[in-house]
């Protein structure tokens, strides 16, 4: 992983440890990424997406919960009227074979609630936090 991905991962772990969420704009500002999300043709949405995808895939390879689930949209989902992760998040986890069934049987809000609860439990456990917080 690149240095910025490691830094963002550390930030997301702190959020997960404290049962909190963030959004793309907050990450952009906190890490001074200078991405322009208002211009859909700038490619900047794809850049943040690749960073988060790399973190998500890394955590999945390590058999840990979906860390990037704490990154949610700033606009409520039209169908669920809730703040949820991006479509891309759901597409990526659908590719992880062990989660396909969940995606077929449950709606996005249920998936978000289930996996974010697992994530919060994992990272709020002091043993897990100390053992896995550092990038290795």
C-alpha positions as a printed Julia matrix, in Angstrom:
136×3 Matrix{Float64}:
   0.0     0.0     0.0
   1.1     3.56   -0.64
   1.91    5.96    2.18
  -1.37    7.89    1.86
  -3.33    4.62    1.95
  -1.54    3.63    5.15
  -2.34    7.02    6.7
  -6.01    6.85    5.7
  -6.2     3.27    6.97
  -4.9     4.39   10.36
  -7.54    7.17   10.43
 -10.33    4.72    9.54
  -9.19    2.34   12.27
  -9.47    5.13   14.85
 -12.97    5.88   13.61
 -13.96    2.21   13.76
 -12.49    1.87   17.24
 -14.77    4.7    18.36
 -17.88    3.61   16.41
 -17.74    6.59   14.07
 -18.05    7.23   10.36
 -16.65    9.75    7.9
 -17.25   10.76    4.3
 -15.21   11.33    1.15
 -15.04   15.1     1.61
 -13.76   14.78    5.17
 -11.0    12.43    4.02
 -10.15   14.76    1.14
  -9.82   17.72    3.51
  -8.1    15.9     6.4
  -5.38   14.51    4.14
  -5.2    17.55    1.84
  -5.74   15.34   -1.22
  -6.95   18.32   -3.29
  -9.57   16.21   -5.07
 -12.5    17.86   -6.83
 -15.61   15.76   -6.33
 -17.93   18.34   -7.88
 -16.45   17.74  -11.35
 -17.51   14.22  -12.25
 -15.11   14.2   -15.23
 -11.98   15.11  -13.25
 -11.26   11.5   -12.3
 -10.94   12.51   -8.66
 -13.88   10.37   -7.54
 -12.09    7.39   -9.05
  -8.86    8.33   -7.23
 -10.46    8.25   -3.78
 -12.28    5.1    -4.83
  -8.99    3.36   -5.69
  -7.45    4.37   -2.35
 -10.4     2.98   -0.42
 -10.58   -0.13   -2.59
  -6.91   -0.89   -1.88
  -7.54   -0.56    1.85
 -10.66   -2.71    1.65
  -8.89   -5.45   -0.31
  -5.91   -5.38    2.07
  -8.14   -5.84    5.11
 -10.1    -8.61    3.38
  -6.87  -10.47    2.54
  -5.96  -10.27    6.22
  -9.39  -11.73    7.1
 -10.47   -8.61    8.96
 -13.79   -6.73    8.76
 -14.52   -4.25    5.98
 -12.71   -1.16    7.28
 -13.93    1.17    4.54
 -17.56    0.64    5.51
 -17.06    3.65    7.8
 -16.78    5.88    4.71
 -20.32    6.9     3.83
 -21.92    9.26    1.33
 -22.83   12.78    2.48
 -26.22   12.43    0.82
 -28.77    9.98    2.16
 -29.55    6.96    0.03
 -32.8     7.66   -1.84
 -34.26    4.21   -1.2
 -33.26    3.7     2.45
 -33.17    7.35    3.53
 -29.9     6.63    5.37
 -26.24    7.54    4.94
 -24.59    4.48    3.39
 -21.33    3.56    1.65
 -21.01    4.03   -2.1
 -22.3     1.64   -4.76
 -18.69    0.71   -5.47
 -18.24   -0.54   -1.9
 -21.12   -2.98   -2.35
 -19.84   -4.09   -5.76
 -16.41   -4.84   -4.32
 -17.64   -6.84   -1.36
 -19.96   -8.76   -3.66
 -16.78  -10.03   -5.32
 -15.6   -11.5    -2.04
 -17.18  -14.94   -2.36
 -18.1   -15.41    1.29
 -20.34  -12.33    1.2
 -22.28  -12.97   -2.02
 -25.13  -14.66   -0.19
 -25.58  -11.71    2.16
 -25.79   -9.35   -0.79
 -28.41  -11.45   -2.49
 -30.55  -11.98    0.61
 -30.32   -8.66    2.42
 -30.72   -5.05    1.55
 -27.91   -2.53    1.73
 -29.03   -1.1     5.04
 -28.99   -4.56    6.65
 -25.58   -5.24    5.17
 -24.27   -1.9     6.42
 -25.63   -2.53    9.92
 -24.31   -6.08   10.1
 -20.81   -5.41    8.8
 -20.32   -2.09   10.57
 -21.3    -3.73   13.87
 -18.73   -6.48   13.22
 -16.13   -3.83   12.38
 -16.82   -1.77   15.49
 -16.62   -4.84   17.73
 -13.36   -5.93   16.12
 -11.54   -2.59   16.4
 -12.9    -1.64   19.83
 -11.36   -4.84   21.2
  -8.03   -3.67   22.73
  -6.26   -6.9    21.77
  -7.24   -6.61   18.08
  -6.45   -2.91   18.07
  -2.9    -3.38   19.41
  -2.21   -6.42   17.27
  -3.46   -5.1    13.91
  -3.5    -1.29   13.97
  -0.06   -0.93   12.4
   0.38   -1.7     8.73
   2.48   -4.86    8.25
